[in-house]
Amino acid sequence: MRVATWNVNSVKQRLPRLLPWLDERRPDVVCLQETKLSEEAFTALLGEELGQRGYEAAVVGEPRWNGVAVLSRVGLDDVTVGLAGAPGFPHQEARAVAATCGGVRVHSLYVPNGREPDSDHYRYKLAWLAALREVAASGPADAVLCGDVNIAPTDADVFDPAAFVGHTHVTEPERAALDSLLELGLHDVVRERWPTERVFSYWDYRAGMFHQDLGMRIDLVLASAPVAGRVRAAWVDRQARKGTGPSDHAPVIVDLDEAPDGDIGPMVPPPSARGGGRKARLPQAKN
Protein backbone atom coordinates (compact mmCIF):
# COMPACT_ATOMS: atom_id res chain seq x y z
CA MET A 1 0.00 0.00 0.00
CA ARG A 2 1.37 3.40 -0.97
CA VAL A 3 0.50 6.24 1.42
CA ALA A 4 1.24 9.86 0.57
CA THR A 5 0.77 13.23 2.23
CA TRP A 6 0.86 16.59 0.47
CA ASN A 7 0.16 20.15 1.51
CA VAL A 8 -1.11 21.36 -1.86
CA ASN A 9 -1.59 25.02 -0.81
CA SER A 10 -4.96 25.29 -2.63
CA VAL A 11 -6.30 22.23 -4.41
CA LYS A 12 -7.99 24.48 -6.97
CA GLN A 13 -4.68 26.12 -7.91
CA ARG A 14 -2.86 22.79 -7.89
CA LEU A 15 -5.42 20.80 -9.88
CA PRO A 16 -3.32 20.77 -13.10
CA ARG A 17 -0.52 19.19 -11.08
CA LEU A 18 -2.48 17.03 -8.64
CA LEU A 19 -4.33 14.88 -11.15
CA PRO A 20 -1.26 13.99 -13.27
CA TRP A 21 0.62 13.30 -10.04
CA LEU A 22 -2.07 10.84 -8.94
CA ASP A 23 -1.79 9.10 -12.29
CA GLU A 24 2.00 8.97 -12.14
CA ARG A 25 2.61 7.96 -8.51
CA ARG A 26 -0.63 5.98 -8.05
CA PRO A 27 -0.89 6.28 -4.27
CA ASP A 28 -3.49 4.10 -2.59
CA VAL A 29 -4.11 6.63 0.18
CA VAL A 30 -3.49 10.37 -0.07
CA CYS A 31 -3.67 12.90 2.76
CA LEU A 32 -4.09 16.47 1.53
CA GLN A 33 -3.69 19.68 3.50
CA GLU A 34 -4.53 23.33 2.81
CA THR A 35 -7.20 22.38 0.30
CA LYS A 36 -8.80 25.83 0.84
CA LEU A 37 -12.24 24.71 -0.33
CA SER A 38 -15.52 23.90 1.36
CA GLU A 39 -16.60 20.26 1.25
CA GLU A 40 -19.18 21.06 -1.42
CA ALA A 41 -16.69 22.95 -3.58
CA PHE A 42 -14.10 20.17 -3.20
CA THR A 43 -16.62 17.55 -4.36
CA ALA A 44 -17.79 19.68 -7.27
CA LEU A 45 -14.22 20.25 -8.41
CA LEU A 46 -12.71 16.80 -7.82
CA GLY A 47 -15.47 14.29 -7.15
CA GLU A 48 -15.81 12.98 -10.69
CA GLU A 49 -12.07 12.95 -11.39
CA LEU A 50 -11.34 11.08 -8.17
CA GLY A 51 -14.16 8.62 -8.78
CA GLN A 52 -12.77 7.79 -12.20
CA ARG A 53 -9.47 6.94 -10.51
CA GLY A 54 -11.14 4.74 -7.90
CA TYR A 55 -10.82 7.11 -4.94
CA GLU A 56 -13.32 7.78 -2.20
CA ALA A 57 -12.82 11.02 -0.28
CA ALA A 58 -13.31 12.18 3.29
CA VAL A 59 -13.13 15.96 3.34
CA VAL A 60 -13.42 18.78 5.83
CA GLY A 61 -12.90 22.27 4.47
CA GLU A 62 -13.30 26.00 4.65
CA PRO A 63 -13.46 28.54 1.84
CA ARG A 64 -10.04 30.20 1.39
CA TRP A 65 -8.26 28.69 4.43
CA ASN A 66 -7.11 25.38 5.90
CA GLY A 67 -8.91 22.23 4.77
CA VAL A 68 -7.84 18.57 4.86
CA ALA A 69 -8.83 15.38 3.06
CA VAL A 70 -8.15 11.65 2.94
CA LEU A 71 -8.43 10.03 -0.49
CA SER A 72 -8.47 6.24 -0.59
CA ARG A 73 -8.94 3.46 -3.08
CA VAL A 74 -8.49 0.73 -0.43
CA GLY A 75 -11.57 1.55 1.64
CA LEU A 76 -12.72 4.56 3.63
CA ASP A 77 -14.40 3.58 6.88
CA ASP A 78 -15.18 5.14 10.26
CA VAL A 79 -14.57 8.71 9.11
CA THR A 80 -13.94 11.21 11.92
CA VAL A 81 -13.98 14.93 11.20
CA GLY A 82 -12.02 17.22 13.48
CA LEU A 83 -9.97 16.45 16.57
CA ALA A 84 -11.69 15.61 19.83
CA GLY A 85 -10.83 18.10 22.54
CA ALA A 86 -8.96 20.46 20.22
CA PRO A 87 -9.28 24.21 20.78
CA GLY A 88 -10.51 26.66 18.16
CA PHE A 89 -9.10 30.00 17.11
CA PRO A 90 -11.64 31.08 18.21
CA HIS A 91 -13.81 28.60 16.30
CA GLN A 92 -12.98 25.09 15.19
CA GLU A 93 -10.89 25.04 12.02
CA ALA A 94 -10.69 22.42 9.26
CA ARG A 95 -7.40 20.85 10.34
CA ALA A 96 -8.02 17.14 10.90
CA VAL A 97 -9.85 14.23 9.33
CA ALA A 98 -9.30 10.51 9.89
CA ALA A 99 -10.50 7.28 8.30
CA THR A 100 -9.62 3.60 8.26
CA CYS A 101 -8.07 2.68 4.92
CA GLY A 102 -6.88 -0.84 4.14
CA GLY A 103 -6.91 -1.70 7.84
CA VAL A 104 -4.83 1.32 8.88
CA ARG A 105 -6.19 4.32 10.76
CA VAL A 106 -5.06 7.30 8.66
CA HIS A 107 -5.04 10.88 9.96
CA SER A 108 -4.64 13.87 7.64
CA LEU A 109 -3.41 16.77 9.77
CA TYR A 110 -2.69 20.44 9.26
CA VAL A 111 -1.13 21.65 12.50
CA PRO A 112 -1.51 25.38 13.25
CA ASN A 113 1.49 27.43 12.18
CA GLY A 114 2.06 29.23 15.47
CA ARG A 115 3.01 32.50 13.75
CA GLU A 116 5.22 34.03 16.45
CA PRO A 117 6.62 32.43 19.61
CA ASP A 118 4.48 33.16 22.68
CA SER A 119 1.65 34.59 20.56
CA ASP A 120 -1.97 33.53 20.97
CA HIS A 121 -1.63 31.42 17.84
CA TYR A 122 1.51 29.76 19.22
CA ARG A 123 -0.35 28.80 22.41
CA TYR A 124 -3.23 27.56 20.24
CA LYS A 125 -0.74 25.38 18.34
CA LEU A 126 0.59 23.78 21.52
CA ALA A 127 -2.93 23.14 22.86
CA TRP A 128 -3.95 21.63 19.51
CA LEU A 129 -0.93 19.32 19.58
CA ALA A 130 -1.80 18.24 23.12
CA ALA A 131 -5.29 17.26 21.90
CA LEU A 132 -3.71 15.36 18.99
CA ARG A 133 -1.59 13.38 21.43
CA GLU A 134 -4.67 12.30 23.37
CA VAL A 135 -6.39 11.16 20.17
CA ALA A 136 -3.28 9.27 19.02
CA ALA A 137 -2.86 7.62 22.42
CA SER A 138 -6.38 6.20 22.34
CA GLY A 139 -6.26 5.02 18.73
CA PRO A 140 -5.84 1.54 17.22
CA ALA A 141 -2.53 -0.27 16.94
CA ASP A 142 -2.23 0.24 13.18
CA ALA A 143 -2.15 3.98 12.52
CA VAL A 144 -0.38 6.74 10.62
CA LEU A 145 -0.43 10.45 11.34
CA CYS A 146 0.28 12.27 8.09
CA GLY A 147 0.55 15.91 7.24
CA ASP A 148 2.04 19.33 7.63
CA VAL A 149 2.98 19.43 11.30
CA ASN A 150 4.67 22.86 11.04
CA ILE A 151 7.55 21.63 13.21
CA ALA A 152 11.07 20.71 12.12
CA PRO A 153 11.88 17.80 14.45
CA THR A 154 15.59 18.60 14.89
CA ASP A 155 18.20 21.06 13.68
CA ALA A 156 19.06 18.58 10.93
CA ASP A 157 15.63 19.27 9.45
CA VAL A 158 16.33 22.92 8.57
CA PHE A 159 18.90 24.32 6.16
CA ASP A 160 20.61 26.45 8.83
CA PRO A 161 19.57 26.36 12.51
CA ALA A 162 21.00 29.83 13.09
CA ALA A 163 18.61 31.29 10.52
CA PHE A 164 15.61 30.07 12.53
CA VAL A 165 16.52 31.45 15.94
CA GLY A 166 13.56 33.41 17.29
CA HIS A 167 11.10 31.83 14.85
CA THR A 168 8.42 29.19 15.23
CA HIS A 169 8.77 25.60 13.97
CA VAL A 170 12.01 25.00 15.90
CA THR A 171 11.28 26.11 19.47
CA GLU A 172 11.74 23.73 22.37
CA PRO A 173 8.01 23.57 23.33
CA GLU A 174 7.00 22.73 19.75
CA ARG A 175 9.64 20.03 19.47
CA ALA A 176 8.69 18.68 22.89
CA ALA A 177 5.08 18.39 21.72
CA LEU A 178 6.22 16.43 18.69
CA ASP A 179 8.47 14.26 20.85
CA SER A 180 5.47 13.46 23.04
CA LEU A 181 3.83 11.88 19.99
CA LEU A 182 6.91 9.81 19.27
CA GLU A 183 6.95 8.69 22.91
CA LEU A 184 3.64 6.95 22.22
CA GLY A 185 5.59 4.58 19.98
CA LEU A 186 5.14 6.43 16.70
CA HIS A 187 8.01 6.41 14.20
CA ASP A 188 9.15 9.26 11.97
CA VAL A 189 9.60 6.84 9.09
CA VAL A 190 11.48 9.09 6.66
CA ARG A 191 14.08 10.12 9.22
CA GLU A 192 14.44 6.62 10.62
CA ARG A 193 15.07 5.28 7.14
CA TRP A 194 17.48 8.11 6.23
CA PRO A 195 19.04 9.18 9.54
CA THR A 196 21.92 11.24 8.16
CA GLU A 197 20.57 12.57 4.86
CA ARG A 198 19.66 16.16 4.01
CA VAL A 199 15.90 15.85 3.43
CA PHE A 200 13.43 18.73 3.14
CA SER A 201 9.74 18.86 2.20
CA TYR A 202 9.08 22.62 2.18
CA TRP A 203 10.88 25.48 0.47
CA ASP A 204 9.69 29.10 0.69
CA TYR A 205 8.56 30.54 -2.64
CA ARG A 206 10.76 33.60 -2.14
CA ALA A 207 14.45 34.29 -2.67
CA GLY A 208 15.13 31.18 -4.79
CA MET A 209 15.00 28.95 -1.72
CA PHE A 210 13.99 25.84 -3.65
CA HIS A 211 16.69 26.14 -6.28
CA GLN A 212 19.32 26.56 -3.56
CA ASP A 213 17.83 23.66 -1.57
CA LEU A 214 17.27 25.89 1.47
CA GLY A 215 14.28 24.19 3.01
CA MET A 216 12.69 22.54 6.02
CA ARG A 217 11.30 19.09 6.75
CA ILE A 218 7.92 19.79 8.28
CA ASP A 219 5.71 17.29 6.40
CA LEU A 220 5.84 14.01 8.28
CA VAL A 221 4.47 10.49 8.28
CA LEU A 222 4.38 9.18 11.86
CA ALA A 223 3.57 5.46 11.93
CA SER A 224 2.75 3.13 14.78
CA ALA A 225 5.19 0.25 15.27
CA PRO A 226 3.17 -2.37 13.34
CA VAL A 227 2.88 -0.03 10.34
CA ALA A 228 6.48 1.19 10.59
CA GLY A 229 7.61 -2.42 10.40
CA ARG A 230 5.93 -2.71 6.99
CA VAL A 231 7.79 0.26 5.45
CA ARG A 232 9.80 -0.66 2.38
CA ALA A 233 10.47 2.85 1.04
CA ALA A 234 10.00 6.38 2.37
CA TRP A 235 10.84 9.43 0.29
CA VAL A 236 10.06 13.02 -0.62
CA ASP A 237 8.79 13.54 -4.16
CA ARG A 238 10.85 16.63 -4.89
CA GLN A 239 9.90 16.40 -8.56
CA ALA A 240 6.40 17.60 -7.62
CA ARG A 241 7.88 20.86 -6.27
CA LYS A 242 9.55 21.70 -9.61
CA GLY A 243 8.17 23.45 -12.66
CA THR A 244 5.31 25.91 -13.11
CA GLY A 245 2.75 26.62 -10.40
CA PRO A 246 3.91 24.23 -7.67
CA SER A 247 2.90 24.11 -4.04
CA ASP A 248 5.62 25.25 -1.67
CA HIS A 249 5.53 21.73 -0.22
CA ALA A 250 6.50 18.43 -1.83
CA PRO A 251 4.63 15.17 -1.24
CA VAL A 252 6.00 12.58 1.17
CA ILE A 253 5.48 8.99 0.00
CA VAL A 254 5.69 5.81 2.08
CA ASP A 255 5.43 2.32 0.61
CA LEU A 256 4.16 -0.49 2.83
CA ASP A 257 4.88 -4.18 2.19
CA GLU A 258 6.36 -3.58 -1.25
CA ALA A 259 8.13 -0.73 -3.03
CA PRO A 260 6.94 -0.42 -6.65
CA ASP A 261 9.80 1.94 -7.52
CA GLY A 262 12.37 0.23 -5.33
CA ASP A 263 14.04 1.68 -2.26
CA ILE A 264 14.97 4.75 -4.26
CA GLY A 265 16.44 7.07 -1.65
CA PRO A 266 15.26 9.88 0.62
CA MET A 267 14.33 12.34 -2.11
CA VAL A 268 13.46 12.08 -5.81
CA PRO A 269 15.14 13.43 -7.84
CA PRO A 270 18.39 14.35 -6.04
CA PRO A 271 18.60 17.91 -4.68
CA SER A 272 19.87 20.72 -6.87
CA ALA A 273 23.35 22.06 -6.20
CA ARG A 274 23.37 24.23 -3.09
CA GLY A 275 24.17 27.92 -3.12
CA GLY A 276 27.81 28.96 -3.34
CA GLY A 277 28.76 29.12 0.29
CA ARG A 278 27.16 32.44 1.25
CA LYS A 279 25.32 32.57 4.56
CA ALA A 280 21.60 32.14 3.98
CA ARG A 281 18.78 33.54 6.06
CA LEU A 282 15.01 33.36 6.07
CA PRO A 283 13.36 35.53 3.41
CA GLN A 284 11.31 37.34 6.06
CA ALA A 285 14.32 38.12 8.24
CA LYS A 286 14.81 41.82 8.93
CA ASN A 287 17.93 43.65 7.87
Sine and cosine of phi, psi and omega as CSV:
sin_phi,cos_phi,sin_psi,cos_psi,sin_omega,cos_omega
0.00,0.00,0.78,-0.63,0.04,-1.00
-0.98,-0.18,0.85,-0.53,0.00,-1.00
-0.92,-0.40,0.71,-0.70,-0.01,-1.00
-0.72,-0.69,0.47,-0.88,0.12,-0.99
-0.73,-0.69,0.63,-0.77,-0.09,-1.00
-0.45,-0.89,0.87,-0.50,0.22,-0.98
-0.99,0.14,0.96,-0.27,-0.12,-0.99
-1.00,0.07,-0.21,0.98,0.02,-1.00
0.79,0.62,0.86,0.52,0.00,-1.00
1.00,-0.09,0.97,-0.22,-0.01,-1.00
-0.92,0.40,-0.51,0.86,0.02,-1.00
-0.91,0.42,-0.71,0.70,0.02,-1.00
-0.93,0.37,-0.50,0.87,-0.11,-0.99
-1.00,-0.09,0.04,1.00,-0.08,-1.00
-0.82,0.57,-0.67,0.74,0.01,-1.00
-0.90,0.44,-0.29,0.96,0.03,-1.00
-0.98,-0.19,-0.58,0.82,-0.09,-1.00
-0.91,0.42,-0.75,0.66,-0.07,-1.00
-0.90,0.43,-0.73,0.69,0.09,-1.00
-0.88,0.48,-0.55,0.83,0.04,-1.00
-0.91,0.42,-0.67,0.75,0.07,-1.00
-0.86,0.51,-0.65,0.76,-0.02,-1.00
-0.94,0.34,-0.56,0.83,-0.03,-1.00
-0.98,0.20,-0.76,0.64,-0.10,-0.99
-1.00,0.04,-0.40,0.92,0.07,-1.00
0.78,0.62,0.79,0.61,0.08,-1.00
-0.93,0.36,0.56,-0.83,0.06,-1.00
-0.99,0.15,-0.55,0.83,0.03,-1.00
-0.73,-0.68,0.73,-0.68,0.00,-1.00
-0.78,-0.63,0.80,-0.60,0.15,-0.99
-0.98,-0.22,0.83,-0.56,0.01,-1.00
-0.93,-0.36,0.56,-0.83,0.10,-1.00
-0.76,-0.65,0.35,-0.94,-0.05,-1.00
0.79,0.61,0.77,0.64,0.05,-1.00
-0.93,0.36,-0.54,0.84,0.10,-0.99
0.87,0.49,0.60,0.80,0.06,-1.00
-0.62,-0.78,0.53,-0.85,0.17,-0.99
-0.91,0.41,0.26,-0.96,0.02,-1.00
-0.86,0.51,-0.67,0.75,-0.03,-1.00
-0.91,0.42,-0.69,0.73,0.00,-1.00
-0.92,0.39,-0.61,0.79,0.05,-1.00
-0.87,0.49,-0.73,0.68,-0.02,-1.00
-0.91,0.42,-0.66,0.75,0.02,-1.00
-0.90,0.45,-0.61,0.79,-0.04,-1.00
-0.98,0.22,-0.66,0.75,-0.21,-0.98
-0.88,-0.47,-0.24,0.97,-0.15,-0.99
-0.81,0.58,-0.76,0.66,-0.03,-1.00
-0.92,0.38,-0.69,0.72,0.00,-1.00
-0.88,0.47,-0.67,0.74,0.01,-1.00
-0.93,0.37,-0.66,0.75,0.02,-1.00
-0.86,0.50,-0.63,0.77,0.03,-1.00
-0.90,0.44,-0.43,0.90,0.00,-1.00
-1.00,-0.10,0.05,1.00,0.08,-1.00
1.00,0.03,0.24,0.97,-0.04,-1.00
-0.99,-0.11,0.67,-0.74,0.32,-0.95
-1.00,-0.10,0.36,-0.93,-0.06,-1.00
-0.69,-0.72,0.72,-0.69,0.20,-0.98
-0.93,-0.36,0.84,-0.54,-0.20,-0.98
-0.73,-0.69,0.67,-0.74,0.25,-0.97
-0.72,-0.69,0.76,-0.65,-0.14,-0.99
-0.54,-0.84,0.14,-0.99,0.11,-0.99
-0.63,-0.77,0.56,-0.83,0.13,-0.99
-0.90,0.43,0.77,-0.64,0.15,-0.99
0.99,0.12,-0.52,0.86,-0.13,-0.99
-0.77,-0.64,0.39,-0.92,0.21,-0.98
0.81,0.59,-0.58,-0.82,0.01,-1.00
1.00,-0.09,0.75,-0.66,0.01,-1.00
-0.67,-0.75,0.36,-0.93,0.01,-1.00
-0.47,-0.88,0.44,-0.90,0.23,-0.97
-0.86,-0.51,0.84,-0.54,0.10,-1.00
-0.96,-0.29,0.70,-0.71,-0.05,-1.00
-0.55,-0.83,0.65,-0.76,0.18,-0.98
-0.89,-0.45,0.34,0.94,0.07,-1.00
-0.81,-0.59,0.48,0.88,0.00,-1.00
0.97,-0.25,0.51,-0.86,-0.02,-1.00
-0.55,-0.84,1.00,-0.01,-0.13,-0.99
-0.87,-0.49,0.37,-0.93,0.12,-0.99
0.78,0.62,0.79,0.61,-0.03,-1.00
-0.93,0.37,0.73,-0.68,0.08,-1.00
-0.83,-0.55,0.83,-0.56,0.01,-1.00
-0.99,-0.16,0.74,-0.67,0.01,-1.00
1.00,0.08,-0.08,-1.00,-0.09,-1.00
-0.76,-0.65,0.91,-0.42,-0.04,-1.00
-0.83,0.55,0.77,-0.64,0.06,-1.00
0.99,0.15,0.00,1.00,-0.04,-1.00
-0.97,0.24,0.57,-0.82,0.07,-1.00
-0.97,0.24,0.22,-0.98,0.16,-0.99
-0.95,-0.33,0.03,-1.00,0.01,-1.00
-0.61,-0.79,0.95,0.30,-0.18,0.98
-0.99,0.16,-0.28,0.96,-0.03,-1.00
-0.99,-0.17,0.28,-0.96,0.04,-1.00
-0.87,0.49,0.70,-0.72,0.01,-1.00
-0.94,-0.34,0.34,-0.94,-0.04,-1.00
-0.99,0.12,0.99,0.11,-0.11,-0.99
-0.81,-0.59,-0.03,1.00,-0.04,-1.00
-0.45,-0.89,0.68,-0.73,0.18,-0.98
-0.50,-0.86,0.60,-0.80,-0.04,-1.00
-0.70,-0.71,0.47,-0.88,0.06,-1.00
-0.39,-0.92,0.35,-0.94,0.08,-1.00
-0.99,-0.10,0.85,-0.53,-0.10,-1.00
-0.78,-0.63,0.89,-0.46,0.00,-1.00
0.84,0.54,0.56,0.83,0.03,-1.00
0.99,0.11,0.04,1.00,0.00,-1.00
-0.90,-0.43,0.72,-0.69,0.08,-1.00
-0.98,0.19,0.88,-0.47,-0.12,-0.99
-0.91,-0.41,0.81,-0.58,0.03,-1.00
-0.93,-0.37,0.81,-0.59,0.16,-0.99
-0.98,-0.20,0.86,-0.51,-0.21,-0.98
-0.78,-0.63,0.69,-0.72,0.15,-0.99
-0.82,-0.57,1.00,-0.07,-0.08,-1.00
-0.94,0.33,0.66,-0.76,0.05,-1.00
-0.80,0.60,0.55,-0.84,-0.07,-1.00
-0.93,0.37,-0.67,0.75,-0.05,-1.00
0.99,-0.13,-0.43,0.90,0.10,-0.99
0.87,0.50,-0.98,0.22,0.00,-1.00
-0.74,-0.68,0.65,-0.76,0.05,-1.00
-0.81,0.59,0.68,-0.73,0.03,-1.00
0.93,0.37,0.24,0.97,0.11,-0.99
-0.99,0.12,0.17,-0.99,0.08,-1.00
-0.87,0.50,-0.61,0.79,-0.02,-1.00
-0.94,0.33,-0.54,0.84,0.07,-1.00
-0.90,0.43,-0.71,0.71,0.03,-1.00
-0.91,0.41,-0.59,0.80,0.10,-1.00
-0.87,0.50,-0.68,0.73,0.02,-1.00
-0.86,0.51,-0.73,0.68,-0.02,-1.00
-0.91,0.41,-0.63,0.77,0.03,-1.00
-0.92,0.39,-0.61,0.79,0.02,-1.00
-0.90,0.43,-0.67,0.74,0.03,-1.00
-0.91,0.42,-0.58,0.81,0.06,-1.00
-0.90,0.44,-0.64,0.77,0.06,-1.00
-0.91,0.41,-0.63,0.78,0.04,-1.00
-0.87,0.49,-0.65,0.76,0.00,-1.00
-0.87,0.49,-0.66,0.75,0.00,-1.00
-0.90,0.44,-0.66,0.75,0.02,-1.00
-0.91,0.42,-0.70,0.71,-0.02,-1.00
-0.90,0.44,-0.61,0.79,-0.04,-1.00
-0.91,0.41,-0.47,0.88,-0.06,-1.00
-0.99,-0.15,0.10,0.99,-0.08,-1.00
-1.00,0.08,0.02,-1.00,-0.02,-1.00
-0.95,0.30,0.19,-0.98,-0.08,-1.00
-0.93,0.38,-0.56,0.83,-0.01,-1.00
-0.99,-0.16,0.96,-0.29,-0.09,-1.00
-0.46,-0.89,0.47,-0.88,0.17,-0.99
-0.70,-0.72,0.70,-0.72,0.12,-0.99
-0.96,-0.27,0.90,-0.44,-0.13,-0.99
-0.84,-0.54,0.64,-0.77,0.16,-0.99
0.52,-0.85,-0.17,-0.99,0.03,-1.00
-1.00,0.05,0.98,-0.22,-0.05,-1.00
-1.00,-0.01,-0.10,0.99,0.05,-1.00
0.81,0.59,0.56,0.83,0.10,-1.00
-0.62,-0.78,0.76,-0.65,0.18,-0.98
-1.00,0.03,0.90,-0.44,-0.17,-0.99
-0.84,0.54,-0.63,0.78,-0.02,-1.00
-0.61,-0.80,0.11,-0.99,0.04,-1.00
-0.89,0.46,-0.42,0.91,0.03,-1.00
-0.93,0.37,-0.20,0.98,-0.06,-1.00
-0.99,-0.16,0.22,0.98,0.13,-0.99
-0.75,-0.67,0.42,-0.91,-0.10,-0.99
-0.94,0.35,-0.48,0.88,0.01,-1.00
-0.38,-0.92,0.96,-0.28,-0.04,-1.00
-0.82,0.58,-0.57,0.82,-0.03,-1.00
-0.90,0.45,-0.49,0.87,-0.02,-1.00
-0.95,0.32,-0.29,0.96,-0.09,-1.00
-0.97,-0.23,0.00,1.00,0.00,-1.00
-0.86,0.51,0.77,-0.64,0.00,-1.00
1.00,0.04,0.02,1.00,-0.01,-1.00
-0.93,-0.36,0.30,-0.95,0.12,-0.99
-0.95,0.32,0.04,-1.00,0.03,-1.00
0.99,0.12,-0.31,0.95,-0.06,-1.00
-0.77,-0.63,0.06,1.00,-0.08,-1.00
-0.95,0.30,0.39,-0.92,-0.05,-1.00
-0.86,0.51,-0.70,0.71,0.00,-1.00
-0.89,0.46,-0.61,0.79,0.03,-1.00
-0.91,0.42,-0.73,0.69,0.00,-1.00
-0.91,0.40,-0.56,0.83,0.06,-1.00
-0.91,0.41,-0.62,0.79,0.04,-1.00
-0.90,0.44,-0.65,0.76,0.05,-1.00
-0.92,0.39,-0.67,0.74,0.03,-1.00
-0.86,0.50,-0.56,0.83,-0.01,-1.00
-0.91,0.42,-0.47,0.88,0.11,-0.99
-0.95,0.32,-0.69,0.73,0.01,-1.00
-0.90,0.44,-0.52,0.85,0.02,-1.00
-0.91,0.41,-0.29,0.96,0.09,-1.00
-0.96,0.27,-0.14,0.99,-0.05,-1.00
0.96,-0.27,0.15,0.99,0.06,-1.00
-0.98,0.20,0.46,-0.89,-0.06,-1.00
-0.86,-0.52,0.77,-0.63,0.13,-0.99
-0.98,0.20,1.00,-0.03,-0.30,-0.95
-0.94,0.34,-0.53,0.85,0.04,-1.00
-0.92,0.39,-0.73,0.68,-0.03,-1.00
-0.93,0.37,-0.61,0.80,0.02,-1.00
-0.90,0.43,-0.56,0.83,-0.01,-1.00
-0.98,0.21,-0.49,0.87,-0.05,-1.00
-0.77,-0.64,0.95,0.31,-0.19,-0.98
-0.93,0.37,-0.39,0.92,-0.09,-1.00
-0.88,-0.48,0.10,1.00,-0.09,-1.00
-1.00,0.05,0.47,-0.88,0.14,-0.99
-0.99,0.17,0.95,-0.33,-0.08,-1.00
-0.72,-0.69,0.85,-0.52,0.07,-1.00
-0.83,-0.56,0.36,-0.93,0.06,-1.00
-0.80,-0.60,-0.15,0.99,-0.04,-1.00
-0.68,-0.73,0.70,-0.71,0.09,-1.00
-0.69,-0.72,0.81,-0.59,0.03,-1.00
-0.83,0.55,0.58,-0.81,0.03,-1.00
-0.90,0.44,-0.47,0.88,-0.18,-0.98
-1.00,0.08,0.34,-0.94,0.22,-0.98
0.87,0.49,0.42,0.91,0.04,-1.00
0.89,0.46,0.50,0.87,-0.09,-1.00
-0.88,0.47,-0.63,0.77,-0.03,-1.00
-0.91,0.41,-0.71,0.71,-0.08,-1.00
-0.93,0.36,-0.39,0.92,0.07,-1.00
-1.00,-0.07,0.00,1.00,-0.04,-1.00
0.84,0.55,0.74,0.67,0.05,-1.00
-0.95,-0.31,1.00,0.06,-0.15,-0.99
-0.76,-0.65,-0.26,-0.96,0.03,-1.00
-0.64,-0.77,0.43,-0.90,0.14,-0.99
-0.95,-0.32,0.99,-0.14,-0.05,-1.00
-0.82,-0.57,-0.04,1.00,0.05,-1.00
-0.97,-0.22,0.91,-0.42,-0.19,-0.98
-0.83,-0.56,0.43,-0.90,0.25,-0.97
-0.87,-0.49,0.93,-0.38,0.02,-1.00
-0.96,-0.27,0.89,-0.45,-0.12,-0.99
-0.90,-0.43,0.63,-0.78,0.13,-0.99
-0.91,0.42,0.30,-0.95,-0.10,-0.99
-0.83,0.56,-0.70,0.71,0.00,-1.00
-0.88,0.48,-0.60,0.80,0.01,-1.00
-0.97,0.25,-0.67,0.75,0.02,-1.00
-0.85,0.52,-0.56,0.83,0.02,-1.00
-0.93,0.37,-0.26,0.97,0.02,-1.00
-1.00,-0.05,-0.10,0.99,-0.10,-1.00
-0.93,0.37,0.78,-0.62,0.05,-1.00
-0.91,-0.42,-0.31,0.95,0.09,-1.00
-0.37,-0.93,0.55,-0.84,0.01,-1.00
-0.50,-0.87,0.86,-0.51,-0.17,-0.98
-0.39,-0.92,0.35,-0.94,0.07,-1.00
-0.98,-0.18,0.79,-0.61,-0.02,-1.00
-1.00,0.06,0.98,0.21,-0.05,-1.00
-0.89,0.45,-0.42,0.91,0.03,-1.00
-0.84,0.55,-0.57,0.82,-0.04,-1.00
-0.95,0.30,-0.19,0.98,0.05,-1.00
-1.00,-0.05,-0.13,0.99,-0.05,-1.00
-1.00,0.01,0.21,-0.98,0.15,-0.99
1.00,0.08,-0.36,-0.93,-0.12,-0.99
-1.00,0.00,0.73,-0.68,0.12,-0.99
0.91,0.42,0.68,0.73,-0.01,-1.00
-0.99,0.13,0.28,-0.96,0.32,-0.95
-0.94,0.35,0.31,-0.95,0.11,-0.99
-0.99,0.14,-0.04,1.00,0.08,-1.00
-0.92,-0.39,0.47,-0.88,0.15,-0.99
-0.96,-0.28,0.48,-0.88,0.06,-1.00
-0.93,0.38,0.51,-0.86,0.17,-0.98
-0.94,-0.33,0.75,-0.66,-0.10,-1.00
-0.85,-0.53,0.73,-0.69,0.03,-1.00
-0.77,-0.64,0.80,-0.60,0.03,-1.00
-0.98,-0.21,0.81,-0.59,0.04,-1.00
-0.97,-0.24,0.68,-0.73,0.11,-0.99
0.96,0.27,-0.64,0.77,0.08,-1.00
-0.52,-0.85,0.42,-0.91,-0.03,-1.00
-0.88,-0.48,0.99,-0.15,-0.08,-1.00
-0.84,0.54,-0.51,0.86,-0.01,-1.00
-0.98,-0.21,0.15,0.99,-0.07,-1.00
0.99,0.14,0.09,-1.00,0.05,-1.00
-1.00,0.09,1.00,0.08,-0.35,-0.94
-1.00,-0.03,0.07,1.00,0.04,-1.00
0.92,-0.39,0.07,-1.00,-0.09,-1.00
-0.98,0.22,-0.36,0.93,-0.11,-0.99
-0.46,-0.89,0.66,-0.75,-0.04,-1.00
-0.77,-0.64,0.80,-0.60,-0.18,0.98
-0.97,0.24,-0.03,-1.00,0.00,-1.00
-0.85,0.52,0.44,-0.90,-0.01,-1.00
-0.87,0.49,0.47,-0.88,0.13,-0.99
-0.91,0.41,0.27,-0.96,0.08,-1.00
-0.87,0.49,0.65,-0.76,-0.01,-1.00
-0.97,0.24,0.31,-0.95,0.01,-1.00
-0.86,0.52,0.34,-0.94,-0.20,-0.98
-0.98,0.20,0.75,0.66,0.18,-0.98
1.00,0.05,-0.13,0.99,0.01,-1.00
-0.96,0.28,0.44,-0.90,-0.03,-1.00
-0.96,0.26,0.83,-0.55,-0.03,-1.00
-1.00,-0.06,0.38,-0.93,0.08,-1.00
-0.58,-0.81,0.20,-0.98,0.00,-1.00
-0.92,0.40,0.59,-0.81,-0.01,-1.00
-0.86,0.52,-0.51,0.86,-0.04,-1.00
-1.00,0.06,-0.03,1.00,-0.03,-1.00
-0.89,0.45,0.64,-0.77,-0.02,-1.00
-0.98,0.19,0.47,-0.88,0.07,-1.00
-0.91,0.40,0.00,0.00,0.00,0.00
